[in-house]
Amino acid sequence: MKTIQELGHILDAMEDGIYITREDYTVEFMNRAMISMFGEAVGKKCYEVVNASEVMCPWCQAREVFEHGESAHSEVYMPRMDRTFRIIEVPIRNLDGTMSKLNIYRDITRRRDQELKLRSTEQSYRRLFENVGAGVYVSSKEGRFLDVNPALMEMLGYTDRQELLKISLQRDLYLRPEDRAVFQRLIESQGRVVNYPVDFKRKDGSSLPVLLTAHLRTDPSGQVSGYEGICMDQSQIVRLERKIRQTLDFLNNIIQSSPNAIIGADMEGKIIIWNQGAEETLGYAAQDVINRMDVRELYEGDQAYELMRKMRSRDYGGSGKLRAFPMTFRHRDGTLVEGTLSASIIYDEKGQEIASAGFFVDLEERLEMERKLHRTQEQLLQSEKLAAMGRLTSQLAHELNNPLYGIMNTLELMKTEVPPTNKRRKLLDMALSESMRLTDMLRKMLSFSRPDQEERCVVDINTILDEILLLHEKQFREVDIKIVSAFGETLRPVMASKNQLRQVFLNMISNAKDAMPEGGVLTVSTQGNGETVRVQIADTGLGIKAEHLDKIFDTFFTTKTDSAKGVGLGLSVCYGFIKDHGGDIKVESQVGKGTTFTILLPTTSATEPLTCPEPGAAA
């Protein structure tokens, strides 16, 4: 008994429930853990304590312990406690020769529950493995399937699981065997792969596109033993993507093939569509515009905002639309491109604005044709006016010339009777000068109405220009204009009306003078190439606006605000004279920098005298 008591101190420190019984099943000892589970019961029968029964517990192994002296092990569920115990029964021989039995009760209820849960989980996972629609597999590192689910068998076209487990993955599964090595490098360097696209090979050899998600399997030592993962069949998605791509390619071909400019932009203004028509119309390459350029850069001022306002209105084709609206875009070179724009707002499924798209029709050729037609109509009208004016001018010149020359002769006679020192002589000189100017005007009017009647002869351009500059040198000096001349020395002569050429050069030099009210430099130069004589008359004056350059030779067009200085006949007459001589006039000008007129005249090989008879006094 002393031995049991000494042993009791040790057993009390243990967490398992421990009690000792005699051969008659009477409890001799209970440690603290046993008492906490079943209550104090020393002196009672063990089956009364453990099972609350009057008969021996059905799981008791007392016979084997007492009769054979052997230890016994068992796992017992006790309904009364709703617990599962692992029981160890050990024989003890007492000093007095009697036998006792040491009973150890270890509560394994929690472990048992975990095992049941684990078994249930394993069963659930197995059901999922067998029934999931995606292909699931476990494979060895060497390249064999260890397990596959029915979905993977169906995907790969196998009906016999064992046949699939025998194939070589690198040779028989991967469409490109090298992809297996790439997969292994990825998964072993990262521990897993997610949505890795790869092409498998079905049993019949056809391609199977899949997305592979897998992770490593390791053995107890931490070494990689294989892989397990999921394969998602992408066949249908690939087919849909192909159809979508074909549809998008078709739509893109339609957009790119359109001869009109098609432009799309998101709601922040970033250009997202730019077809070949837009490249040709506006000069920007698609790669320089898409996702790089703001559509507002194509418009003048606030036109982009005004355009969106009109599209959101119902007054220009309905809400969200704009139909055939006149619009001007800015070309890459800075010029303006006129046309019509049809545009619409693009909405998402919630009705929110996400983008806008427009179709621009370049009307430059049509508008230019309309402008030319309008100019032609105006020119025809002016021609009719000029024809009528020419007839009237001819009649007036005939009627006025004779009395005018009578007046001039009278004035000349009166000059002989008035001494040069007399003040009246100055008045006579002024009257005679004005009369001569009037005869010159009448002669010009006759030349304008009957230019073909001017007699032509061989003339030297340098001589005509030199005479004119000498005549006007004093006038130019008085208004602070410097004359610079540079005449070619070996110019061939031209066959022309000397009178008409004088009128052309005088008109242009007079215009140059009017263009330099604050003074400047007039440069007159000639040069030739054997077949053509080039005359350039350049000033440093006010210049001509770009929009006026193509109109300055039109009849009645003038940039002079003072009506007393001209009515727009000068340059048109000059142009007619030069064209009638088989030549041409060109003009270059910049506002604030000056103007240069270039006159081209064909030369002649004739060797007649370089003088022309002066026009007769009477018409």
C-alpha positions, 0 to 999 in steps of 0.5 A: 500500500505504501508503494501505491501511495508513493506512486500516487504523487507521481500519477497526480502530476499527469494530465491523463486520468489514472486509477488503480483497481484490485482484482475484485474491481474495487478502486484503490486510487484515482489521480486528480485528472481522473477525479476531475472527469468522473468524481471521487470514487475510491472504494467503489467498483470501477464500472460504477465509476466509469460507466455508471453501471452495475455490471462490468464495462463491455470494453474492460480487459481485466481478464487478460490483465489479471489472468495472463498478466498482459497489457491491453489497449483500446479506444472507447466511445463513452456515451455517458461522457460523450467522449472518446478515450484511449484506454491502457490497462497495465498489470501491477504485482503488489508486494504482498503477492496480489495483483492490481490493474493500472488504468490510463484514460486519455481523452482523444475526443478532439483528435477523433473529431479532427480525424472524422472531419479530415475524413469527411473533408477528404471525401468532399474533396474527392467528390469535387475532384471527380465532379468539377467541370475543370480538368484537375491533375496530380503529376510527378516531376518526371512527367507522368500523371499520378491522378486525373479527374474525369473532366480532364480525361474528357478534355483530352479525349481519353476514356481509360484512366490507366491509359492516360496515366501512362502517357509521357507529358512532355511527348504526348500532352504538350503540343510543343514539347519545349513548353513542358520545360518552360512550365517546370522552370516557371513553377519551380522558380516561383512555387506556382503558376497562375493562368499560364497559357499553353497548348495541350494535345488531345489523344487524336492529335488536335490542339487544346488551348488551356489556362494552367494554374498549378503549384508544387508538391513536396515530400517530407524532406521538402524536395519537389516531388511533382505538381498539381493543378487545374486546366481550364479549356479555352477552346470556346474562348479562343473561337470567340476571340477569333470571331471577335478579332475577325469582326474587329478586323472587318470593321477596321478595314471599313474604317480604314478604307473610307476616303473620308476622315474618320476621327474618334476621341474619348471624353477627355479629348484623347484621339483613339480612332484615326483612319487613312482618310484622316491622314490624307486630309489633315496630314498627321500619321496615325502613330503620331495622333492615336493616344498622343494628341488632343482632338481640340488641337484640330479645331480653331478656337473653341470649336471643339466645345461648340461641337459637343454643345451642338451634339448634345442638343436636339436641334442638329440631327437629334440628341447625341448627333450632328448631321453634315455641319460645315466645319473647318479643321487645321491641317498639320501645315497650318492651313485650314481644311473646309468640309462638312462634319457628321458626328455622334456621341457614343454611350455605354450600357448605362447611358453614360458618354464614353466617346465621340466619333466623326466623319469629315468630308473634305470639300476643298476641291468642290469649294475651290471649284465653286469659288473659281466658278464665282470668279469666272462669273464675275470676270464675265460680268466685268468683261461685259462692263469692260466691253461697254466701257471700251466702246464708250471710251473709244467714242469719247476719245475721238470726240475729245481729242480734236478739241483738246489738241486745239486747246493745246495749240492755242496755249502754245501760241499764247506762250509765245506772246507772254515773256518767260518771266511773267507770272501768267506764263507759269499759269499757261505752262500748268494749263498746257501740262494738264492738257498733255496729261489729259491727252495721255489719259485718252491715249491710254483709254484707246490702248485699253479699248483697242490694244491690238492696234498698237504698233510693235517693233524691236525695243530694248527693255533697258533703254525704256526702264532707264528713261522712266527712272531718269524721268521719275528720279527727282520725284522719288528723291523728294519722298525719300525713296532710293532707286537701285538699278541693275541692268543686264548687259547682254539682253536680247531685244523684244518685239513689243509695243514700246508705248504699252511697255512704258505704261506697264513699267510706269504703272508698277513704279507708281504703285511702288511709290504709293506703297512707300509713303515713309520712304524706302528702296526701289530696286529695278533689275533685268536679266535674260537667258537668251529666250526670255527677258526677266524684269524685276521691280521690287519695293520695301513698302507696305506689302500685299495681304496674302488673301489679295495676291490672287486678286490684284490683276482682277479688273476694278480690284484695288487696295488703295483706299483713296479713290483719287489714286486708282479704280483698279484698272492699272494692273489688270491693263498691265496684265493684259498687255504682257499676256498679249505679248506672250509674257507673264507677270508674277508677284511675291509679297509680305506684309510690312516687308515689300513687294516684288513684281517679275515680268517675263517677256519673250525675246526676238532675233530680229535686227530692226532699228530699236526705235518705234514711231510715236503714236499720232496726235489724233486718234 
